């Protein structure tokens, strides 16, 4: 698996514990990061380990515990726009004929 700094990754399986990425690492309970939660890679470390920032902290995780979030994710959009596909053409000033 190839991971780069700044990649978004997903936790693929529940953990028995989490190890913080602090200068003096500590073991923390696994409920700080939910299974499937998305985080951002902050650093790459030896032994195929990454420091990943989640909402509740930065933790050291093996590459085998992570999956890179694909670029195929849909960007956030207005739900009204998807229900009426012709609406965007009506609002586009270039499509108006005067």
N, C-alpha and C positions, 0 to 999 in steps of 0.2 A: 504494500500500500504506500503510495506517495503522498505525503502531507507536507504542506508549506506553512510558514508563519502567516497568519491572517485567514487561513481556511476556516470555514465553518464545518464543525463535525458534530455528529450525534452519538450519544452514549448508547451502545447496542445491547448491553446486558446489565442487569442490576449488579451492584458492587457489594462486597462484604464489608468494606471500609473504604475511605478516601484518604489519600495522603496529600496534604497541602503543599503548595509550591513555594512556601516561605523559605527564607534563608535557614531557619531551623524548622524543618518539616515536622508536622504533627499528624497523627491519625485522627480522623473525624468520622462521625457516623454517616452511613450511606444515604440517609434521607435528605441530605443537603442538595443532592442532584437527583432528579427524577429519571427513571429509565426512559430513554428516548429524547431527553432534553438536548437542545442544541447549544453549543458553546463555540468559542473562537480560540484557535491555536495561538498562544502567546510566545512559546519558545519550543525549540526542538532539543532534546537531550539525548545522551548516549543510551544504548540498549533499547532502541526503538520506543522511546518514551517522549511524550509531549506534555507541556504545561498548558492546560486548557482552562480558559476563563468562562465560568458559568455565572448565572445570576447571583448565586450565593457564595462565590469564592473561586479561586484558581487552584486546580488540583493536578497532580501528576498521574497520567494514565498511559497505559501501554497502547501502541497502535492497534493491537488485536481487540481492544475494548472500544474502538472508535470506528465510525464509518463517515467518510467525507460526504457532506450534503451536496447533492448534485446541483448543477446550474439549471436544471429543468424545473426548479420551483417556480410556481406562478407568483408574480409580484402582486402585492396587495392592490385591489381595485374596488371600485364602487359596485356593490351588488346590483344596483339599478341598471348599470351599464350593460351587464351580461344578460339581463332579462329583456332588453330591447336593443338588439344589435344595430338597428337603423338610427337609433338616437344619436350616436356619435357623429354620423354624417350630417344630421340636421343641425347640430351645434357647431360644426366646422364652418368658419366664415368663408373659406375658399370654395365650399360647395354651394354657396348661395348664388343664385342668379338674379340680378336686378334688371 
